[in-house]
Amino acid sequence: MTPVPPEQAPIPQAWVPRVLNAAIAVFLLACVFPLVTTFSDHSHPVQAYLVVAVLPVLLVVALCLSSALRPGSLGRAARRARARRRR
């Protein structure tokens, strides 16, 4: 591989993880939205199942939005948690 000349150096792309995580969160919310809007139309056992099925999706949405707002914050939090467990 030939080195890249300085005038053609790659542009920093710190926006990519933010946009990707926000897009994943919006997509997952769009998938869950129809279930939430028709929640009261279902029977109680189906409602219980929907709550159990949607909670992990909402957790992933929250983590994606957290990462979109502050990239790297989840990795730092995980390192702090591992350091606390080792003590």
LOLUM-501763 format. One record per residue: residue in three letters; x, y, z of N, C-alpha, C, O, CB in turn; residue number from 1. Coordinates in Angstrom, 3 decimals, decimal comma. Glycine has a CB too. Example, Ala and Ser with C-alpha at 12.3 -4.5 7.8 and 13.67 -1.06 7.14 Angstrom:
BEGIN
- Ala|13,190|-5,690|7,800|12,300|-4,500|7,800|13,200|-3,300|7,800|14,236|-3,319|8,465|11,308|-4,473|9,046|1 $
- Ser|12,850|-2,250|7,080|13,670|-1,060|7,140|12,900|0,030|7,870|13,409|1,138|8,039|14,084|-0,598|5,725|2 $
END
This chain:
BEGIN
- Met|0,833|-1,176|0,000|0,000|0,000|0,000|0,875|1,237|0,000|1,896|1,296|0,687|-0,946|0,000|1,200|1 $
- Thr|0,470|2,203|-0,765|1,221|3,452|-0,810|0,670|4,394|0,240|-0,534|4,415|0,496|1,158|4,096|-2,217|2 $
- Pro|1,556|5,179|0,852|1,066|6,126|1,866|0,206|7,219|1,229|0,405|7,595|0,074|2,251|6,762|2,623|3 $
- Val|-0,733|7,707|1,994|-1,630|8,756|1,509|-0,906|10,092|1,611|-0,363|10,423|2,664|-2,971|8,782|2,321|4 $
- Pro|-0,892|10,860|0,526|-0,252|12,174|0,599|-0,978|13,067|1,610|-2,179|12,902|1,823|-0,233|12,845|-0,795|5 $
- Pro|-0,266|14,007|2,233|-0,880|14,842|3,268|-2,094|15,623|2,777|-3,026|15,843|3,550|0,137|15,802|3,810|6 $
- Glu|-2,110|16,049|1,513|-3,244|16,823|1,034|-4,500|15,954|0,848|-5,596|16,490|0,684|-2,883|17,504|-0,278|7 $
- Gln|-4,350|14,618|0,873|-5,481|13,719|0,734|-5,704|12,897|2,010|-6,215|11,779|1,948|-5,269|12,795|-0,459|8 $
- Ala|-5,331|13,440|3,132|-5,494|12,728|4,400|-6,982|12,503|4,664|-7,806|13,343|4,302|-4,839|13,519|5,574|9 $
- Pro|-7,334|11,378|5,291|-8,750|11,106|5,539|-9,360|12,131|6,493|-8,697|12,639|7,397|-8,925|9,699|6,107|10 $
- Ile|-10,619|12,417|6,271|-11,343|13,372|7,111|-11,772|12,657|8,396|-12,261|11,528|8,329|-12,588|13,969|6,353|11 $
- Pro|-11,602|13,282|9,556|-12,087|12,654|10,785|-13,606|12,433|10,692|-14,347|13,315|10,257|-11,733|13,532|12,027|12 $
- Gln|-14,047|11,256|11,103|-15,457|10,927|10,968|-16,069|10,562|12,317|-16,608|9,467|12,478|-15,639|9,780|9,980|13 $
- Ala|-15,991|11,460|13,272|-16,546|11,202|14,596|-18,063|11,174|14,571|-18,686|10,695|15,519|-16,067|12,249|15,580|14 $
- Trp|-18,667|11,678|13,507|-20,123|11,709|13,422|-20,707|10,356|13,065|-21,898|10,134|13,285|-20,561|12,731|12,409|15 $
- Val|-19,912|9,441|12,520|-20,437|8,161|12,038|-21,064|7,334|13,162|-22,194|6,873|12,998|-19,324|7,362|11,373|16 $
- Pro|-20,380|7,120|14,309|-21,037|6,322|15,360|-22,285|6,991|15,906|-23,243|6,310|16,273|-20,071|6,062|16,499|17 $
- Arg|-22,287|8,310|15,964|-23,471|9,016|16,458|-24,661|8,799|15,531|-25,761|8,490|15,989|-23,181|10,517|16,600|18 $
- Val|-24,445|8,957|14,250|-25,533|8,809|13,279|-25,998|7,355|13,219|-27,199|7,091|13,163|-25,083|9,286|11,878|19 $
- Leu|-25,066|6,425|13,230|-25,424|5,012|13,174|-26,234|4,598|14,403|-27,256|3,926|14,267|-24,165|4,150|13,058|20 $
- Asn|-25,796|4,986|15,587|-26,532|4,626|16,799|-27,901|5,289|16,841|-28,875|4,666|17,264|-25,733|5,010|18,036|21 $
- Ala|-27,988|6,524|16,417|-29,292|7,191|16,380|-30,209|6,514|15,363|-31,404|6,364|15,620|-29,128|8,690|16,038|22 $
- Ala|-29,674|6,105|14,219|-30,488|5,428|13,202|-30,983|4,073|13,714|-32,129|3,699|13,466|-29,678|5,241|11,900|23 $
- Ile|-30,132|3,343|14,421|-30,561|2,060|14,995|-31,676|2,284|16,009|-32,654|1,537|16,029|-29,369|1,329|15,663|24 $
- Ala|-31,537|3,299|16,846|-32,569|3,593|17,846|-33,889|3,958|17,179|-34,945|3,491|17,605|-32,114|4,733|18,768|25 $
- Val|-33,845|4,782|16,145|-35,073|5,174|15,439|-35,709|3,964|14,766|-36,930|3,810|14,799|-34,775|6,271|14,391|26 $
- Phe|-34,900|3,108|14,160|-35,431|1,906|13,506|-36,118|0,988|14,520|-37,217|0,498|14,264|-34,301|1,143|12,782|27 $
- Leu|-35,482|0,754|15,662|-36,075|-0,120|16,680|-37,355|0,485|17,247|-38,323|-0,230|17,503|-35,072|-0,379|17,813|28 $
- Leu|-37,359|1,799|17,441|-38,587|2,446|17,918|-39,704|2,333|16,887|-40,869|2,164|17,247|-38,322|3,924|18,245|29 $
- Ala|-39,355|2,424|15,616|-40,363|2,264|14,564|-40,918|0,841|14,540|-42,082|0,637|14,196|-39,766|2,616|13,196|30 $
- Cys|-40,104|-0,129|14,900|-40,577|-1,517|14,969|-41,489|-1,739|16,165|-42,434|-2,523|16,077|-39,394|-2,477|15,039|31 $
- Val|-41,228|-1,071|17,270|-41,988|-1,262|18,500|-43,249|-0,407|18,529|-44,213|-0,760|19,207|-41,122|-0,943|19,703|32 $
- Phe|-43,260|0,695|17,816|-44,365|1,649|17,876|-45,735|1,022|17,599|-46,677|1,306|18,339|-44,120|2,756|16,895|33 $
- Pro|-45,892|0,178|16,559|-47,212|-0,421|16,333|-47,685|-1,301|17,495|-48,882|-1,365|17,778|-47,184|-1,242|15,065|34 $
- Leu|-46,764|-1,968|18,157|-47,146|-2,793|19,313|-47,634|-1,935|20,465|-48,590|-2,292|21,154|-45,967|-3,653|19,772|35 $
- Val|-46,976|-0,807|20,673|-47,338|0,068|21,789|-48,675|0,752|21,530|-49,467|0,929|22,455|-46,243|1,119|22,027|36 $
- Thr|-48,932|1,134|20,294|-50,184|1,848|20,007|-51,400|0,940|20,088|-52,505|1,420|20,343|-50,119|2,483|18,632|37 $
- Thr|-51,225|-0,360|19,877|-52,352|-1,297|19,954|-52,292|-2,164|21,207|-52,929|-3,215|21,268|-52,380|-2,187|18,717|38 $
- Phe|-51,541|-1,735|22,188|-51,315|-2,540|23,395|-52,623|-2,882|24,105|-52,807|-4,029|24,515|-50,388|-1,799|24,355|39 $
- Ser|-53,532|-1,930|24,263|-54,759|-2,174|25,028|-55,754|-3,057|24,287|-56,707|-3,544|24,896|-55,418|-0,861|25,373|40 $
- Asp|-55,561|-3,275|23,000|-56,467|-4,131|22,225|-56,226|-5,621|22,457|-57,055|-6,445|22,073|-56,323|-3,824|20,753|41 $
- His|-55,113|-5,971|23,074|-54,742|-7,376|23,256|-55,221|-7,887|24,614|-55,514|-7,110|25,523|-53,215|-7,552|23,126|42 $
- Ser|-55,290|-9,220|24,728|-55,682|-9,831|26,001|-54,528|-9,709|27,001|-53,404|-9,369|26,632|-56,081|-11,330|25,801|43 $
- His|-54,827|-9,989|28,259|-53,816|-9,826|29,313|-52,591|-10,729|29,139|-51,471|-10,261|29,347|-54,442|-10,100|30,653|44 $
- Pro|-52,755|-11,993|28,770|-51,537|-12,800|28,550|-50,671|-12,264|27,406|-49,443|-12,296|27,483|-51,921|-14,249|28,255|45 $
- Val|-51,314|-11,779|26,359|-50,557|-11,221|25,236|-49,874|-9,925|25,656|-48,745|-9,659|25,243|-51,481|-10,973|24,021|46 $
- Gln|-50,544|-9,117|26,472|-49,928|-7,889|26,980|-48,695|-8,206|27,813|-47,676|-7,525|27,702|-50,935|-7,088|27,814|47 $
- Ala|-48,783|-9,242|28,652|-47,628|-9,639|29,473|-46,469|-10,075|28,577|-45,317|-9,710|28,815|-48,014|-10,787|30,450|48 $
- Tyr|-46,785|-10,854|27,550|-45,742|-11,287|26,618|-45,117|-10,088|25,906|-43,897|-10,025|25,751|-46,319|-12,273|25,588|49 $
- Leu|-45,944|-9,144|25,477|-45,425|-7,968|24,781|-44,503|-7,151|25,677|-43,475|-6,653|25,218|-46,574|-7,098|24,287|50 $
- Val|-44,860|-7,011|26,943|-44,000|-6,265|27,873|-42,651|-6,953|28,004|-41,609|-6,300|27,977|-44,672|-6,134|29,263|51 $
- Val|-42,673|-8,278|28,147|-41,421|-9,034|28,285|-40,603|-8,966|26,994|-39,375|-8,888|27,042|-41,715|-10,507|28,650|52 $
- Ala|-41,269|-8,994|25,857|-40,561|-8,980|24,575|-40,022|-7,597|24,229|-38,979|-7,491|23,584|-41,480|-9,461|23,467|53 $
- Val|-40,707|-6,539|24,642|-40,324|-5,181|24,250|-39,279|-4,580|25,195|-38,520|-3,702|24,784|-41,557|-4,286|24,209|54 $
- Leu|-39,225|-5,028|26,435|-38,262|-4,446|27,380|-36,811|-4,529|26,905|-36,107|-3,522|26,990|-38,384|-5,136|28,714|55 $
- Pro|-36,320|-5,675|26,408|-34,932|-5,691|25,902|-34,718|-4,744|24,723|-33,654|-4,141|24,588|-34,550|-7,102|25,485|56 $
- Val|-35,730|-4,619|23,877|-35,611|-3,713|22,725|-35,493|-2,273|23,216|-34,684|-1,500|22,703|-36,834|-3,863|21,768|57 $
- Leu|-36,300|-1,919|24,206|-36,225|-0,562|24,754|-34,893|-0,319|25,455|-34,379|0,800|25,435|-37,380|-0,318|25,729|58 $
- Leu|-34,331|-1,352|26,073|-33,006|-1,211|26,678|-31,957|-0,939|25,609|-31,090|-0,086|25,799|-32,637|-2,471|27,476|59 $
- Val|-32,024|-1,647|24,497|-31,079|-1,416|23,394|-31,272|-0,011|22,820|-30,295|0,652|22,472|-31,263|-2,485|22,278|60 $
- Val|-32,509|0,444|22,719|-32,775|1,803|22,242|-32,132|2,817|23,180|-31,498|3,770|22,728|-34,298|2,059|22,130|61 $
- Ala|-32,296|2,613|24,489|-31,696|3,536|25,458|-30,173|3,534|25,352|-29,548|4,592|25,419|-32,124|3,165|26,885|62 $
- Leu|-29,578|2,367|25,190|-28,119|2,290|25,055|-27,648|2,947|23,751|-26,617|3,619|23,737|-27,655|0,819|25,104|63 $
- Cys|-28,385|2,759|22,673|-28,024|3,395|21,397|-28,111|4,915|21,505|-27,231|5,627|21,021|-28,943|2,892|20,262|64 $
- Leu|-29,161|5,404|22,134|-29,290|6,853|22,292|-28,202|7,401|23,210|-27,677|8,490|22,975|-30,676|7,212|22,844|65 $
- Ser|-27,867|6,655|24,248|-26,788|7,079|25,139|-25,465|7,155|24,384|-24,697|8,102|24,550|-26,664|6,117|26,332|66 $
- Ser|-25,212|6,158|23,562|-23,982|6,152|22,778|-24,000|7,232|21,701|-22,951|7,775|21,356|-23,771|4,786|22,140|67 $
- Ala|-25,174|7,549|21,168|-25,258|8,598|20,149|-25,003|9,969|20,767|-24,411|10,843|20,133|-26,636|8,574|19,458|68 $
- Leu|-25,448|10,150|21,992|-25,242|11,442|22,650|-23,799|11,632|23,095|-23,243|12,721|22,953|-26,166|11,574|23,847|69 $
- Arg|-23,191|10,581|23,631|-21,807|10,662|24,106|-21,049|9,411|23,689|-20,984|8,457|24,465|-21,756|10,838|25,646|70 $
- Pro|-20,472|9,382|22,491|-19,738|8,190|22,038|-18,599|7,864|22,996|-17,864|8,748|23,435|-19,186|8,398|20,612|71 $
- Gly|-18,469|6,595|23,306|-17,409|6,145|24,203|-17,830|6,077|25,650|-17,120|5,483|26,461|-16,237|7,040|24,084|72 $
- Ser|-18,961|6,662|26,006|-19,369|6,676|27,407|-19,720|5,280|27,909|-19,476|4,967|29,075|-20,556|7,606|27,595|73 $
- Leu|-20,288|4,434|27,048|-20,636|3,076|27,473|-19,384|2,242|27,714|-19,346|1,437|28,645|-21,527|2,396|26,424|74 $
- Gly|-18,363|2,425|26,888|-17,105|1,705|27,096|-16,418|2,124|28,377|-15,869|1,287|29,094|-16,174|1,925|25,927|75 $
- Arg|-16,444|3,428|28,674|-15,850|3,894|29,932|-16,613|3,355|31,128|-16,006|2,978|32,131|-15,821|5,424|29,978|76 $
- Ala|-17,934|3,314|31,037|-18,753|2,785|32,132|-18,463|1,302|32,345|-18,401|0,842|33,485|-20,256|2,999|31,842|77 $
- Ala|-18,286|0,553|31,262|-17,974|-0,878|31,385|-16,607|-1,080|32,027|-16,445|-1,974|32,857|-18,015|-1,562|30,006|78 $
- Arg|-15,621|-0,266|31,656|-14,287|-0,390|32,267|-14,342|-0,064|33,752|-13,688|-0,732|34,553|-13,276|0,537|31,563|79 $
- Arg|-15,116|0,960|34,135|-15,246|1,291|35,558|-15,915|0,162|36,323|-15,513|-0,145|37,445|-16,043|2,587|35,738|80 $
- Ala|-16,937|-0,466|35,729|-17,631|-1,572|36,394|-16,696|-2,770|36,565|-16,715|-3,417|37,612|-18,884|-1,984|35,591|81 $
- Arg|-15,882|-3,073|35,557|-14,926|-4,185|35,682|-13,891|-3,891|36,744|-13,506|-4,787|37,496|-14,232|-4,458|34,344|82 $
- Ala|-13,430|-2,644|36,822|-12,435|-2,263|37,824|-13,031|-2,407|39,230|-12,340|-2,837|40,153|-11,944|-0,805|37,584|83 $
- Arg|-14,312|-2,049|39,396|-14,965|-2,186|40,703|-15,104|-3,640|41,101|-14,957|-3,971|42,278|-16,336|-1,522|40,687|84 $
- Arg|-15,387|-4,522|40,142|-15,541|-5,951|40,452|-14,218|-6,585|40,861|-14,201|-7,529|41,651|-16,117|-6,696|39,250|85 $
- Arg|-13,122|-6,080|40,336|-11,807|-6,666|40,642|-11,307|-6,296|42,034|-10,449|-6,981|42,590|-10,788|-6,221|39,608|86 $
- Arg|-11,834|-5,231|42,587|-11,364|-4,813|43,910|-11,843|-5,714|44,994|-11,530|-5,492|46,164|-11,797|-3,423|44,205|87 $
END
